[in-house]
Amino acid sequence: MYETVGRSLGTDFFLIADQLSDEERAYWRRTRDFVDDVVLPTINDYWERAEFPYPLVEKLAGLGIIGDGIQGYGCAPMSPIACGLIHMELNRGDGSLGTFLGVQAGLAMQSIAMLGSEEQKQHWLPDMAQLRKIGAFALTEPDHGSDSVALETSARREGDAWVISGAKKWIGNGSIADVIVVWARDEADRQVKGFLVERGTAGYDARKIEGKGSLRAVWQAEIALTDVRVPESNRLPGANTFKDTGRVLAGTRNSVAWGALGHATAAYEIAMNYCSERIQFGKPLVSFQIVQERLVRMLAEVCSMQLYCLRLGRLIEEGRLTDTIAAIAKMNNTRKAREVVSEARDLLGGNGILLDFHVMRHMADLEALHTFEGTETIQTLIVGRDITGVGAFA
């Protein structure tokens, strides 16, 4: 999708831009310009060195796009579709930046906004919206990835405080965050609860995971929690069972579907431009029938992903988005995005593996996007349970 020259690029074949409000277009344009002017010229170097792009994040703060539709507390007012367009564009630039936003706004801030006390919201959200404070969301554990409900991190009440012990893994921003939303099982009632652990709290130890081949410019952490003591005032009062955790997670599947669209859009545009300019056998690659056929199939997949995302936004506006609809959208879009990016890499030939052409970075980053917030297998089983009435997993 592209607002002004979309038809020439072929990314808005169904004229979806016509469905957007002026405000949504403004958010889209602002983010797209940031990606084109600031992100794309520099991101490959950060990605190759596995360095967190602090200068880009500092500039991101000035765009007024952090908050994922949270009302008030210094968050920019935006519709669900505007939120999606922002996620789409950041991922079109780089999956690491898209993941950073997903953790900051979609997980950490939304946990506080949906489940926190008024005091917690007032204390954290305005600074997080301006990126003066960084957040993290610590749910996944070393032995519990897809089976997150089986988490073993424990919390026990001691007077006016809680003592948390356990381990977490793959926690985005976990080594740099000012506040970490930690999910732990109450030893008394065995229910999952949420706690705000602040930077510097004794017993919290986060180590950046090294050796990643995907999302290299955002840092995930492995975390050890050893008798971490937090006051009762740092417990999220609205988080009393894993169902409350699930409410936060359901929203992120929407943003992942949009993010996958961003990766696919980038790959299609790169392939189209490359094939238009690359001369082989005396003429541009786009002159060959087989190249045109492949570009059209890529476009068809991008268009289908756009329509999924547009409908997701409308359903959120109407309050009718269900977990299973979000699940099938996440499953469909990450799978289709992998196919589109793979085609683009192949069309670029040997150049397709060079970072200078960006496609290989998208291809690697999509492997993480396809996995987190519920793998394709888990999303499939969630939808399968819904349509058959039979649960195929615990």
Stockholm file with secondary structure:
# STOCKHOLM 1.0

chainA/1-394         MYETVGRSLGTDFFLIADQLSDEERAYWRRTRDFVDDVVLPTINDYWERAEFPYPLVEKLAGLGIIGDGIQGYGCAPMSPIACGLIHMELNRGDGSLGTFLGVQAGLAMQSIAMLGSEEQKQHWLPDMAQLRKIGAFALTEPDHGSDSVALETSARREGDAWVISGAKKWIGNGSIADVIVVWARDEADRQVKGFLVERGTAGYDARKIEGKGSLRAVWQAEIALTDVRVPESNRLPGANTFKDTGRVLAGTRNSVAWGALGHATAAYEIAMNYCSERIQFGKPLVSFQIVQERLVRMLAEVCSMQLYCLRLGRLIEEGRLTDTIAAIAKMNNTRKAREVVSEARDLLGGNGILLDFHVMRHMADLEALHTFEGTETIQTLIVGRDITGVGAFA
#=GR chainA/1-394 SS CCTTTHHHHTSCTTCGGGGSCHHHHHHHHHHHHHIIIIITTTHHHHHHHTCCCHHHHHHHGGGSCCSTTCCSTTCCCCCHHHHHHHHHHHHHHCHHHHHHHIIIIIIIIHHHHHHSCHHHHHHHHHHHHTTSSCEEEECCBTTBSSCGGGCCCEEEEETTEEEEEEEEEEEETTTTCSEEEEEEEETTTCCEEEEEEETTCTTEEEEECCCCSSSTTSCEEEEEEEEEEEEGGGBCTTCCSHHHHHHHHHHHHHHHHHHHHHHHHHHHHHHHHHHHHCEETTEEGGGSHHHHHHHHHHHHHHHHHHHHHHHHHHHHHTTCCCHHHHHHHHHHHHHHHHHHHHHHHHHTGGGGGSGGGSHHHHHHHHHHHHHTTSCHHHHHHHHHHHHHSCCSCC
#=GC SS_cons         CCTTTHHHHTSCTTCGGGGSCHHHHHHHHHHHHHIIIIITTTHHHHHHHTCCCHHHHHHHGGGSCCSTTCCSTTCCCCCHHHHHHHHHHHHHHCHHHHHHHIIIIIIIIHHHHHHSCHHHHHHHHHHHHTTSSCEEEECCBTTBSSCGGGCCCEEEEETTEEEEEEEEEEEETTTTCSEEEEEEEETTTCCEEEEEEETTCTTEEEEECCCCSSSTTSCEEEEEEEEEEEEGGGBCTTCCSHHHHHHHHHHHHHHHHHHHHHHHHHHHHHHHHHHHHCEETTEEGGGSHHHHHHHHHHHHHHHHHHHHHHHHHHHHHTTCCCHHHHHHHHHHHHHHHHHHHHHHHHHTGGGGGSGGGSHHHHHHHHHHHHHTTSCHHHHHHHHHHHHHSCCSCC
//
